[in-house]
Amino acid sequence: MGIAIIYDGGKLADLNPETTETKLEDIQSYNEYEIGGTFLGIMGIKDPIRPEAVSAIEDCKTAGINVMMITGDSKETAVAIAKELNIIEENEDLSKCSFTGMEFEKLETEEAKMKALSG
């Protein structure tokens, strides 16, 4: 899911697109460009779950394959999607079945194997 806060741009609307990137490299200057903006709303976007993903996960579980979630996204978003796909049960221990890529890479090789095999 992506969430965007929408506002009318304030002084950002006056920036030349060709020079905007260099002007916004200095985060200390953000306040200068945000002055005068008007909050217009918040928008959320969620990609739909593909039906074939649900059945593939069910097939894996039936075959005894441990399914786990490793994400480059935010862990909270991944967990919500994993619950929707029945990868993770509602009260399941998330430390066994849900990881960010960085968390999984930090595991010792044997620990990563054990988590991948046993869930």
C-alpha positions in Angstrom: 0.0 0.0 0.0 1.3 3.4 -0.8 0.1 6.6 1.0 0.7 10.1 -0.2 0.0 13.3 1.5 -1.3 15.8 -1.1 -1.0 19.5 -0.9 -1.0 22.3 -3.4 2.8 22.7 -3.4 3.3 26.1 -1.9 6.5 27.5 -3.4 7.3 24.1 -4.8 4.8 24.9 -7.6 7.1 27.8 -8.6 10.2 25.7 -9.1 11.6 25.1 -12.5 11.5 21.3 -13.1 15.0 21.4 -14.6 16.5 22.8 -11.4 14.2 21.3 -8.8 16.4 18.3 -8.1 19.5 20.3 -7.2 17.5 22.8 -5.1 15.9 20.0 -3.1 19.2 18.1 -2.4 19.6 20.3 0.7 16.9 19.1 3.2 17.5 22.2 5.3 15.8 24.2 2.5 12.6 22.2 2.5 10.9 24.5 4.9 11.4 27.4 2.5 9.6 25.5 -0.3 6.8 24.1 1.9 5.7 27.5 3.2 2.3 28.5 1.9 1.2 24.9 1.0 -2.4 23.9 1.6 -3.2 20.4 2.8 -5.6 18.8 0.4 -5.9 15.2 1.6 -4.3 11.8 2.0 -4.5 9.1 -0.7 -3.8 5.4 -0.3 -3.2 2.9 -3.0 -3.3 -0.9 -2.6 -2.5 -3.4 -5.3 -5.0 -6.2 -5.3 -4.0 -9.7 -4.3 -3.7 -11.9 -7.3 -6.1 -14.9 -7.1 -3.4 -17.4 -8.2 -1.2 -16.3 -5.3 -3.7 -17.5 -2.8 -4.1 -20.9 -4.4 -0.3 -21.3 -4.9 0.3 -20.6 -1.2 -2.4 -23.1 -0.2 -0.8 -25.7 -2.5 2.6 -25.1 -0.9 1.2 -25.5 2.6 -0.6 -28.7 1.6 2.6 -30.0 0.2 4.4 -29.3 3.5 6.4 -26.3 2.1 7.1 -23.6 4.7 6.0 -20.3 3.3 7.5 -17.2 4.8 7.5 -13.5 3.9 10.7 -11.6 3.2 10.2 -8.1 2.0 12.0 -5.0 0.9 8.9 -3.0 1.8 7.9 -2.0 5.3 7.4 -5.0 7.6 4.0 -3.8 8.7 2.7 -3.7 5.2 4.2 -7.1 4.4 2.7 -8.6 7.5 -0.8 -7.3 6.6 -0.5 -8.7 3.1 0.9 -12.0 4.4 -2.1 -12.3 6.8 -4.5 -11.6 3.8 -2.8 -14.4 1.9 -2.8 -16.8 4.8 1.0 -17.0 4.9 0.8 -15.8 8.5 -2.0 -16.8 10.9 -3.6 -14.1 13.0 -1.7 -15.0 16.2 1.4 -16.5 14.7 4.9 -15.6 16.0 6.1 -13.1 13.4 9.8 -13.6 14.3 9.6 -17.0 12.7 7.8 -16.2 9.4 8.2 -12.5 8.5 11.4 -10.7 7.8 12.7 -7.7 6.0 15.5 -8.5 3.6 18.0 -6.8 5.9 16.8 -8.8 8.9 17.1 -12.1 7.0 20.6 -11.2 5.7 21.8 -10.6 9.3 20.9 -14.1 10.4 23.7 -16.6 10.7 23.6 -19.1 7.9 22.4 -22.0 10.1 19.8 -19.8 11.8 18.4 -18.7 8.4 18.3 -22.4 7.3 16.4 -23.4 10.4 13.9 -20.6 10.0 13.4 -21.3 6.3 12.9 -25.1 7.0 10.8 -24.9 10.2 9.0 -21.6 10.0 
